[in-house]
Amino acid sequence: MSAIDIVCVTESHFNDDLELAEINIPGFNAYTSNRNFKLDRTTSRCKVSEGGGSVIYVHESIQVVQGSHNSSLDSASVTIQTDVGKIELGCLYRSASLNECQNTEFLDYFASKISLPTDDDKEKLIMGDFNCPDISWLSGNVAGPMDTNSKSLLLQQNVLETVHNSGFSWLITDEVTRRRKVSGSIQESTIDQVFCSDDSLVSEFEIGPPLGKSDHMSLIINLNLFRPKKEHSIDIDDVKRCWSKISTDELLKESYKTNWEFSKNTEIMNVEEMWGEIHGKLSSISELIPPVKPCEPGKIDNYNMPWINSSLRRAMRAKNKAWQDFDEIGSIEMLDVALSKQGKFEDVEIKAKIRYEKTITADLKHNSKAFFSYLRCRRQVKSMVTTLRKDEKSGSLTSNDYETAECLADAFSSVFVEEPLGPLPQDCYKSTPECAQDVHISEKDVFNELKSLNIYKSFGPDNIHPKLLFSLADNSNFVRSITL
């Protein structure tokens, strides 16, 4: 999900019994609306009907000004702050099983959401599953007689009339948003829609294949949320390189092509000059490492999970091609092929996950970072600081997050010694009685230090990867040049 900033999901099937950590996506904040009402047509005796609900995931780099939800209508909305102003994003779901009173409530809520914003610095983008299959969005009318008594058609006419009165425009016209197999035939319908208060808000959108077991197509929308950045020169050190694509043996082979002798006599060179020369040669080898390919925004085949491999990529491409072929031909045979490719992709993905978990577990001793990073992202429930004791004597507890943060700040500050402002007193500067004069560092010492580096760690401020230094330990010319 590295190329996606906001994810809107209808029919999330979340409920209040789920912990927030169970539905958490790393790097995203979730704004949920869980169903808390009962559908009249359900045969269940529970107080709340299962299913429904909406959730909006917003990347943590995007500032959310306000988040709200209407749990009685399966709808959620957030207002985000961007370079072009505030934008309200709404994710709505209208169940086809709502009764007349619930439909009226939904229409009132829908009308309030697609009303033109009164704030000049705010735009609206409302999307979701409206379950209006009889609306022809290409012509802007409802397929059926004008004097119909059908409650379904009357409701859809009210939805369309609300949109016409609002002045909002819609993105989807003749595209199909749901395909399913019913009684051996293909049923196609357009029940998902995206409404926007300003056409310039959306740069482009595309219909993608369904995700998971859903029969709804996915919608990928590119928004003009940010002003174009000024062009600037890219420093070679800012380029992210894929160090996993090259082995230590290949790095060692490249190091033999470099002359590691200093250009001047080391007796007349200071430490900065020697390091500058060594750093330049190390950087020239780093430039040979292939850079990481950036994800192209809006493409659904940007699948960058850690367990990705060649077989999974092939299955993913076959699945996407099958759905594209079905879009062009639209036969029942092509639907069966697409569903078969979808199932095969899911099977290959499960096997790839299991293989990846076995790999990082076997390499736990040498690469613990990858293991614990994967373990944290897979953990369902994460411990959080809830309430703390404010006073040992009274035993009163904190009642909100602000009081908890203040309690922690007081506890942390109590262990630090307050120092006076200004320069430190001269007593803090202690001169060493004797300077070390006779220090001998052998090539073996340098070799051992280089071999003790963890090649899975990130590089420091010098932008020299530890994998490169680890590889150069076997190059005697390099070890000899840096040995004092």
SVG drawing of the C-alpha trace seen along z (x, -y; Angstrom):
<svg xmlns="http://www.w3.org/2000/svg" viewBox="-48 -31 103 54">
<polyline fill="none" stroke="black" stroke-width="0.4" points="0.0,0.0 3.0,-2.3 1.3,-4.1 -2.1,-4.5 -2.8,-7.4 -6.5,-6.9 -8.5,-3.6 -12.3,-3.6 -14.1,-0.3 -17.9,0.3 -19.4,3.4 -16.4,3.8 -18.4,6.2 -16.6,4.6 -18.3,4.6 -17.7,3.0 -16.2,6.2 -13.1,5.7 -10.1,4.0 -8.6,1.2 -5.3,3.0 -7.1,6.0 -8.1,3.8 -4.9,1.7 -2.9,1.2 0.7,0.1 1.2,-3.5 -2.6,-4.3 -5.2,-5.7 -8.6,-4.1 -11.9,-5.9 -14.7,-3.4 -18.5,-3.3 -19.8,0.0 -23.4,1.0 -25.4,0.7 -28.9,1.1 -31.2,4.0 -32.5,4.6 -36.2,5.3 -35.9,8.0 -33.3,10.0 -34.3,13.4 -31.8,13.1 -32.9,12.3 -29.8,10.3 -30.2,6.6 -27.7,5.6 -27.7,7.0 -24.4,8.4 -22.5,6.9 -22.6,3.3 -20.3,0.7 -17.7,-1.6 -14.1,-2.4 -11.7,-5.0 -7.9,-4.5 -5.8,-7.6 -2.0,-7.6 -0.4,-9.0 1.4,-11.6 -1.9,-13.3 -3.3,-15.7 -6.9,-14.8 -8.8,-17.9 -12.0,-16.2 -13.4,-12.6 -17.0,-11.7 -19.3,-8.7 -23.0,-7.8 -23.2,-4.2 -27.0,-4.2 -26.3,-4.7 -23.1,-2.6 -21.3,-5.8 -18.0,-7.5 -16.3,-10.8 -13.1,-12.6 -11.9,-16.1 -8.2,-16.3 -5.9,-19.3 -4.0,-19.6 -2.0,-22.2 -5.2,-23.1 -7.4,-23.5 -9.7,-21.2 -11.3,-18.2 -14.1,-16.2 -14.1,-12.5 -17.3,-10.5 -17.7,-6.8 -21.4,-5.8 -23.1,-2.4 -26.9,-2.0 -28.1,1.5 -30.8,2.8 -32.6,4.1 -33.3,0.8 -37.0,0.1 -38.8,-3.1 -37.9,-5.0 -34.2,-4.1 -34.1,-5.0 -35.6,-8.4 -32.9,-8.9 -30.2,-7.9 -31.5,-10.3 -31.4,-13.2 -27.9,-12.3 -26.9,-11.9 -28.3,-15.3 -26.4,-16.9 -23.1,-15.3 -23.5,-16.3 -24.6,-19.8 -22.1,-22.4 -19.6,-23.4 -20.2,-26.9 -16.5,-27.3 -14.6,-28.5 -11.5,-26.7 -13.2,-23.3 -14.2,-20.7 -16.2,-17.4 -15.7,-13.9 -18.4,-11.4 -18.2,-7.8 -19.7,-4.4 -22.1,-1.6 -25.6,-3.1 -27.3,0.0 -29.1,-1.8 -28.8,0.6 -31.6,-1.0 -30.0,-4.4 -28.4,-5.1 -25.6,-7.4 -24.8,-7.9 -28.2,-9.5 -28.9,-10.7 -32.3,-9.0 -33.9,-5.9 -34.8,-3.0 -38.6,-2.6 -41.9,-4.3 -42.3,-7.8 -45.6,-6.9 -44.2,-3.7 -45.4,-2.5 -42.3,-0.5 -40.7,-1.5 -37.2,-0.6 -37.6,-2.8 -39.1,-5.6 -36.1,-5.5 -33.6,-5.6 -35.4,-8.5 -35.1,-10.4 -31.4,-9.6 -30.9,-10.9 -33.0,-14.0 -30.9,-14.7 -27.7,-14.5 -29.2,-16.8 -30.3,-19.4 -26.9,-19.4 -24.9,-20.5 -22.4,-17.6 -20.9,-15.7 -20.3,-11.9 -17.4,-10.0 -18.8,-6.6 -21.1,-6.6 -21.3,-3.4 -18.7,-1.4 -19.6,1.8 -18.8,1.8 -20.1,5.2 -20.1,8.6 -21.4,11.8 -22.6,15.1 -26.3,15.7 -28.0,18.9 -25.3,19.6 -25.4,16.2 -23.4,13.0 -25.2,10.2 -23.6,6.8 -24.6,3.6 -23.4,0.1 -24.1,-0.4 -21.0,-2.2 -20.5,-5.8 -18.2,-8.8 -19.5,-12.4 -17.4,-15.5 -18.1,-19.2 -15.4,-20.2 -14.4,-18.3 -10.8,-19.5 -10.4,-17.7 -10.1,-14.3 -7.3,-14.0 -8.1,-10.5 -9.7,-7.2 -9.8,-3.7 -11.7,-0.5 -9.6,2.3 -10.2,6.0 -12.0,7.0 -10.0,7.4 -10.2,10.5 -13.5,12.3 -15.6,9.2 -17.7,9.2 -17.3,5.4 -14.7,3.9 -12.1,1.7 -11.9,-2.0 -8.5,-3.8 -8.9,-7.6 -6.0,-10.1 -6.8,-13.4 -5.1,-16.8 -4.4,-17.2 -1.0,-18.9 0.5,-21.7 3.4,-20.7 6.7,-20.7 9.5,-22.8 12.2,-21.0 15.4,-20.4 18.5,-18.6 18.7,-15.1 21.7,-14.3 23.2,-11.0 23.1,-10.2 19.3,-10.7 18.8,-7.8 17.5,-4.7 19.3,-1.6 18.3,2.0 21.3,3.6 19.5,7.0 19.9,7.4 23.7,7.7 25.8,10.3 28.9,9.7 30.9,11.6 29.9,9.2 30.8,6.3 34.2,7.8 34.7,8.3 34.0,4.7 36.3,3.5 39.3,5.1 38.8,2.6 39.5,-0.3 42.9,-1.6 42.9,-1.9 46.2,-3.7 46.2,-7.3 47.1,-10.0 49.5,-11.7 51.8,-10.6 49.8,-9.7 52.3,-11.4 51.3,-14.8 47.6,-14.1 45.2,-14.7 42.3,-12.4 39.6,-14.5 41.6,-14.3 42.2,-10.6 38.5,-9.9 37.3,-12.1 39.4,-10.1 38.2,-6.7 34.6,-7.9 34.7,-9.0 35.9,-5.6 33.3,-3.8 30.6,-6.0 31.6,-5.2 31.1,-1.5 27.7,-2.3 26.5,-4.0 26.8,-0.6 23.9,0.7 20.6,0.6 18.2,-2.0 14.8,-1.0 12.1,-1.4 9.5,-3.9 5.9,-2.8 3.7,-4.3 0.7,-5.9 -2.7,-4.5 -1.5,-1.1 -3.1,1.8 -0.3,4.2 2.1,2.3 2.4,5.2 5.4,4.7 4.8,7.1 7.9,8.7 6.9,12.2 6.6,11.2 8.4,13.6 8.5,14.3 5.7,17.0 3.4,14.6 4.0,11.8 3.2,14.2 0.0,15.3 -0.9,11.6 -0.3,10.6 -2.3,13.6 -5.2,12.6 -5.2,9.0 -5.0,10.1 -7.9,12.5 -10.1,9.7 -9.1,7.3 -10.0,10.0 -13.3,10.4 -13.9,6.6 -13.4,6.8 -15.3,10.0 -17.8,10.3 -18.7,14.0 -19.5,16.5 -16.5,18.5 -14.2,15.6 -15.7,14.9 -15.0,18.5 -11.4,18.1 -11.0,14.8 -12.4,16.3 -10.1,19.3 -7.0,17.0 -8.2,15.0 -8.3,18.2 -5.0,19.4 -3.4,16.1 -4.8,16.3 -3.4,19.9 0.1,18.8 0.0,15.8 -0.6,18.0 2.2,20.3 4.6,17.3 3.7,16.0 4.4,19.4 7.7,19.7 8.7,16.1 7.9,16.9 10.0,20.0 12.9,18.1 13.0,15.2 12.6,17.7 15.5,19.8 17.6,16.6 16.6,15.2 20.0,15.5 21.7,13.3 18.8,11.1 16.5,10.6 15.4,7.2 13.3,8.7 11.7,11.2 10.6,8.8 9.5,6.2 7.2,8.8 6.1,10.1 5.0,6.6 3.0,6.0 1.2,9.3 0.4,8.9 -3.4,8.6 -3.7,6.7 -1.1,4.1 -0.8,2.9 -1.7,-0.7 -1.3,-3.1 -4.9,-3.6 -5.0,-4.9 -2.2,-5.8 -2.2,-6.6 -1.8,-10.4 -1.0,-10.5 0.4,-7.7 -1.5,-9.1 -5.0,-9.6 -4.7,-6.8 -6.8,-8.8 -6.5,-7.7 -6.2,-9.6 -9.4,-10.1 -8.2,-11.1 -5.2,-11.0 -4.0,-14.5 -3.8,-13.6 -2.0,-10.3 0.5,-12.2 1.1,-14.8 1.6,-12.0 4.2,-10.3 6.0,-13.6 6.2,-14.3 7.6,-10.8 10.2,-11.1 11.3,-14.6 11.8,-13.5 14.8,-11.3 16.7,-14.2 18.9,-16.6 18.1,-20.2 21.1,-22.1 21.6,-25.9 21.2,-27.8 24.3,-29.0 27.7,-27.4 28.7,-24.5 31.0,-25.3 34.7,-24.7 34.5,-21.8 32.8,-19.7 35.8,-19.8 38.3,-17.3 41.6,-17.1 43.1,-13.7 46.3,-13.3 48.1,-11.4 47.4,-11.1 47.7,-7.7 50.9,-7.8 51.7,-4.2 48.5,-2.8 48.9,0.1 46.1,1.3 46.8,4.3 45.2,5.4 43.7,8.3 41.9,5.9 40.5,4.0 39.4,7.3 37.6,8.4 35.8,5.1 34.6,5.1 33.4,8.7 31.5,7.9 29.2,5.5 25.6,6.5 24.8,6.3 21.1,6.0 21.4,2.7 20.9,-0.6 23.8,-2.9 24.6,-5.9 25.0,-9.6 28.0,-8.8 25.7,-6.9 28.1,-3.9 26.2,-0.6 27.6,1.9 27.2,4.6 29.8,2.9 32.3,2.6 31.6,6.2 32.5,7.3 35.6,5.2 37.0,7.0 38.3,9.7 40.1,7.1 43.6,6.9 44.4,3.7 41.5,1.9 42.2,3.2 45.9,2.2 44.9,-1.3 42.7,-2.1 45.0,-0.5 46.9,-3.2"/>
</svg>
